[in-house]
Amino acid sequence: MDLKTEVFLQEKPLMLNRTRITPYLRDPSQMGVMEDFNYMASLSVFAGGFADWEKVAKALQQTIDETTGIFGGVSALARGGCVARYLTRSTPELSAINSRLWFVARRHVLGLAPFPMRKY
């Protein structure tokens, strides 16, 4: 699997994300890859006109750190956003951390309260 996402703001690149998973070349369960985690996800947050990305990144990292069973990290981009990447062992864990991170980002960037997520 080879995924590539490019994000631009006002025609200037903000982020290039490339994920390449080749289990036939390297076993994902090996140390340093996904080890005993089953799900890999990321949350990217972007906004023009917002400046305090370090504060958002710290709040997202704190959320990950306070959530049992989740392994991940957050980085502020050079401008215009931040990215969280994380691993979970189950889909309920993945769904829960996705919601928690979205709520934190929504509160810090937009100043809006959480809202009930739809269940699909």
VENNOR-V574109 format. One record per residue. N is the residue number from 1. RES is the residue in three letters. OMEGA is omega in whole degrees, -180 to 180 (none if undefined). D_LAST is the distance of its C-alpha to the last C-alpha in Angstrom with 1 decimal. Layout:
((N/RES/OMEGA/D_LAST) (N/RES/OMEGA/D_LAST))
//
This chain:
((1/MET/-180/24.5) (2/ASP/-178/25.7) (3/LEU/179/23.5) (4/LYS/178/25.2) (5/THR/176/24.1) (6/GLU/180/26.7) (7/VAL/179/26.5) (8/PHE/173/29.3) (9/LEU/-177/30.4) (10/GLN/177/33.2) (11/GLU/176/33.8) (12/LYS/-178/34.4) (13/PRO/175/32.4) (14/LEU/-174/30.4) (15/MET/169/28.7) (16/LEU/180/28.6) (17/ASN/178/26.1) (18/ARG/178/26.8) (19/THR/179/25.2) (20/ARG/179/27.0) (21/ILE/-178/26.2) (22/THR/-176/28.9) (23/PRO/178/28.7) (24/TYR/176/31.7) (25/LEU/-179/33.8) (26/ARG/-179/32.6) (27/ASP/-179/30.8) (28/PRO/-180/27.8) (29/SER/179/28.7) (30/GLN/177/32.1) (31/MET/178/33.1) (32/GLY/178/32.2) (33/VAL/177/29.2) (34/MET/180/26.2) (35/GLU/-177/28.3) (36/ASP/175/26.4) (37/PHE/-177/23.0) (38/ASN/-175/20.3) (39/TYR/178/17.9) (40/MET/-179/19.2) (41/ALA/174/17.5) (42/SER/174/19.0) (43/LEU/178/18.5) (44/SER/-178/21.1) (45/VAL/-178/22.2) (46/PHE/175/24.7) (47/ALA/172/26.7) (48/GLY/177/30.1) (49/GLY/177/32.5) (50/PHE/-173/31.1) (51/ALA/-170/33.5) (52/ASP/-177/32.7) (53/TRP/177/30.4) (54/GLU/178/32.3) (55/LYS/178/31.3) (56/VAL/180/27.6) (57/ALA/179/27.9) (58/LYS/179/29.7) (59/ALA/178/27.1) (60/LEU/179/24.3) (61/GLN/178/26.6) (62/GLN/178/27.4) (63/THR/178/23.8) (64/ILE/-178/23.5) (65/ASP/-178/26.9) (66/GLU/-177/26.1) (67/THR/-179/23.0) (68/THR/175/24.2) (69/GLY/-180/23.3) (70/ILE/176/22.3) (71/PHE/-179/24.7) (72/GLY/180/24.8) (73/GLY/-177/26.7) (74/VAL/176/26.7) (75/SER/170/29.1) (76/ALA/176/30.2) (77/LEU/179/30.9) (78/ALA/176/34.5) (79/ARG/169/33.2) (80/GLY/180/30.2) (81/GLY/174/27.5) (82/CYS/-176/26.4) (83/VAL/174/24.3) (84/ALA/175/22.8) (85/ARG/-174/22.4) (86/TYR/-180/21.4) (87/LEU/175/21.0) (88/THR/179/19.2) (89/ARG/-176/19.8) (90/SER/178/16.4) (91/THR/175/12.6) (92/PRO/176/12.7) (93/GLU/180/15.5) (94/LEU/180/13.8) (95/SER/-179/10.8) (96/ALA/-178/13.6) (97/ILE/176/16.0) (98/ASN/-180/13.8) (99/SER/-179/13.3) (100/ARG/-180/17.0) (101/LEU/178/18.3) (102/TRP/180/16.6) (103/PHE/179/18.0) (104/VAL/179/21.4) (105/ALA/180/21.6) (106/ARG/-180/20.7) (107/ARG/-176/23.4) (108/HIS/-176/26.0) (109/VAL/-175/25.7) (110/LEU/-177/24.8) (111/GLY/-177/26.1) (112/LEU/178/23.0) (113/ALA/174/21.6) (114/PRO/175/18.1) (115/PHE/-179/15.5) (116/PRO/178/12.5) (117/MET/176/9.4) (118/ARG/179/6.4) (119/LYS/-180/3.8) (120/TYR/none/0.0))
//
